[in-house]
């Protein structure tokens, strides 16, 4: 029992020391990007302009998760910071692609409509294609609570001196 005590103390202290250092997960880090296929198997996609000679069917995109990511820097009280959103979802087939990300902001309420387009009448391979999309939100954000609505789903967040707290 005596030889076990020092080991337990060292393990506990190591755990405590590690918890004081803030480790930012890449998906939560402002400005972090994966090009091509990310480690989670999702392809990073961009919105490309549509072919003007093609007729498209436009649909809302299926979303899996949303990560609100403010710029992490030393901000003075009242200073505004930019915010971006990492959106993970899935395209329903081989022909569909992101169409547009329309934003509307009314003070502390931000509404985003993210849609996909698919050529009308196209015969497409039915394969679900997981994606990640990085969306910079328009404007800057001062400290306080905000409500982000993407395709009807609500994602509240809070900015505290340049740091976000999801779900509050």
C-alpha positions as CSV (number, residue, x, y, z in Angstrom):
1,X,0.0,0.0,0.0
2,X,2.9,2.4,0.8
3,X,4.4,2.0,-2.7
4,X,1.1,2.7,-4.3
5,X,0.5,6.0,-2.6
6,X,3.2,8.0,-4.4
7,X,2.1,6.7,-7.7
8,X,-1.5,7.7,-7.1
9,X,-0.4,11.2,-6.0
10,X,1.8,11.6,-9.1
11,X,-1.1,10.5,-11.4
12,X,-3.5,12.8,-9.7
13,X,-1.2,15.8,-9.9
14,X,-0.4,15.1,-13.6
15,X,-4.2,15.0,-14.3
16,X,-4.7,18.3,-12.5
17,X,-1.8,20.0,-14.3
18,X,-3.1,18.8,-17.7
19,X,-6.6,20.1,-17.1
20,X,-5.4,23.7,-16.6
21,X,-4.0,23.9,-20.1
22,X,-6.7,24.7,-22.6
23,X,-6.5,22.4,-25.6
24,X,-8.6,23.6,-28.6
25,X,-10.0,20.8,-30.8
26,X,-9.3,21.7,-34.4
27,X,-13.1,21.7,-35.2
28,X,-13.6,24.4,-32.5
29,X,-10.6,26.6,-33.6
30,X,-11.3,29.8,-35.6
31,X,-9.5,29.7,-39.0
32,X,-8.6,26.0,-38.9
33,X,-9.3,24.3,-42.2
34,X,-8.9,20.9,-43.7
35,X,-8.4,20.8,-47.4
36,X,-9.8,17.9,-49.4
37,X,-10.8,15.0,-47.1
38,X,-10.6,15.6,-43.4
39,X,-9.5,13.0,-40.8
40,X,-13.2,12.3,-40.1
41,X,-13.7,11.3,-43.7
42,X,-15.7,14.4,-44.7
43,X,-14.8,16.3,-47.8
44,X,-14.3,20.0,-47.4
45,X,-16.6,21.7,-49.9
46,X,-17.0,25.2,-51.3
47,X,-19.9,26.9,-53.0
48,X,-19.3,27.1,-56.7
49,X,-21.5,29.2,-59.1
50,X,-24.1,27.1,-60.9
51,X,-24.1,26.4,-64.6
52,X,-26.3,29.1,-66.1
53,X,-27.5,26.7,-68.8
54,X,-28.7,24.0,-66.4
55,X,-32.1,23.9,-64.6
56,X,-31.7,22.9,-60.9
57,X,-33.9,21.6,-58.1
58,X,-33.0,23.4,-54.8
59,X,-33.4,21.7,-51.5
60,X,-32.3,22.3,-47.9
61,X,-29.2,20.4,-46.9
62,X,-29.1,17.7,-44.2
63,X,-26.9,18.9,-41.3
64,X,-25.2,16.7,-38.7
65,X,-23.4,19.3,-36.5
66,X,-22.6,22.9,-36.2
67,X,-19.5,24.4,-34.5
68,X,-19.5,28.1,-33.7
69,X,-15.9,29.4,-33.8
70,X,-15.1,32.9,-32.8
71,X,-11.7,34.5,-33.3
72,X,-9.7,33.7,-30.2
73,X,-7.7,36.7,-29.3
74,X,-7.2,39.1,-26.5
75,X,-10.3,41.3,-26.9
76,X,-10.9,44.4,-24.9
77,X,-14.3,44.8,-23.2
78,X,-16.8,45.8,-25.9
79,X,-14.4,44.9,-28.8
80,X,-16.1,42.9,-31.6
81,X,-14.6,39.7,-33.0
82,X,-15.4,37.8,-36.2
83,X,-17.1,34.5,-36.0
84,X,-17.2,31.5,-38.3
85,X,-19.3,28.3,-38.3
86,X,-18.1,24.8,-39.2
87,X,-21.1,23.0,-40.7
88,X,-21.0,19.2,-41.1
89,X,-23.7,17.5,-43.2
90,X,-24.2,15.1,-46.0
91,X,-25.0,15.5,-49.7
92,X,-27.7,13.0,-50.7
93,X,-26.2,11.8,-54.0
94,X,-23.3,12.1,-56.5
95,X,-24.9,15.1,-58.4
96,X,-25.9,17.4,-55.5
97,X,-23.6,20.2,-54.5
98,X,-23.9,23.2,-52.1
99,X,-25.9,25.9,-53.7
100,X,-25.9,28.9,-51.4
101,X,-25.6,30.1,-47.8
102,X,-27.9,33.0,-47.3
103,X,-27.4,35.0,-44.1
104,X,-29.7,37.4,-42.3
105,X,-28.8,39.2,-39.1
106,X,-31.1,41.2,-36.9
107,X,-29.0,42.3,-33.9
108,X,-28.3,39.1,-31.9
109,X,-30.3,36.8,-34.1
110,X,-28.6,35.3,-37.2
111,X,-30.5,33.1,-39.7
112,X,-28.6,31.0,-42.2
113,X,-30.3,29.1,-45.0
114,X,-27.9,26.5,-46.5
115,X,-29.2,24.7,-49.6
116,X,-28.1,22.1,-52.2
117,X,-28.8,22.1,-55.9
118,X,-29.3,19.1,-58.1
119,X,-29.7,19.1,-61.9
120,X,-33.4,18.6,-62.8
121,X,-34.0,15.2,-64.3
122,X,-30.5,14.0,-63.7
123,X,-29.9,10.3,-62.9
124,X,-27.5,10.3,-60.0
125,X,-25.7,7.6,-58.0
126,X,-27.4,7.4,-54.6
127,X,-24.4,7.7,-52.4
128,X,-24.4,9.8,-49.3
129,X,-21.4,12.2,-49.3
130,X,-20.4,13.6,-45.9
131,X,-19.0,17.1,-46.1
132,X,-17.7,20.0,-44.0
133,X,-18.3,23.6,-44.9
134,X,-16.7,26.7,-43.4
135,X,-19.0,29.7,-43.2
136,X,-17.8,33.1,-42.0
137,X,-20.7,35.0,-40.4
138,X,-21.3,38.5,-41.7
139,X,-20.1,41.3,-39.4
140,X,-18.4,41.1,-36.0
141,X,-19.8,40.1,-32.6
142,X,-19.4,41.9,-29.2
143,X,-19.7,40.0,-25.9
144,X,-23.2,38.6,-25.2
145,X,-25.7,35.9,-26.1
146,X,-26.6,35.2,-29.7
147,X,-29.0,32.9,-31.5
148,X,-27.9,31.2,-34.7
149,X,-30.6,29.4,-36.7
150,X,-29.4,27.2,-39.6
151,X,-32.1,25.6,-41.7
152,X,-34.5,25.9,-38.8
153,X,-32.2,24.3,-36.1
154,X,-31.3,26.7,-33.3
155,X,-27.7,26.9,-32.0
156,X,-27.4,29.5,-29.2
157,X,-23.9,30.7,-28.4
158,X,-22.3,33.4,-26.2
159,X,-19.3,35.6,-26.8
160,X,-17.3,36.5,-23.7
161,X,-14.4,38.8,-24.4
162,X,-13.7,37.0,-27.7
163,X,-14.4,33.5,-26.5
164,X,-17.5,31.4,-27.4
165,X,-19.5,29.2,-25.2
166,X,-21.7,26.9,-27.2
167,X,-25.2,26.0,-26.0
168,X,-25.7,29.0,-23.7
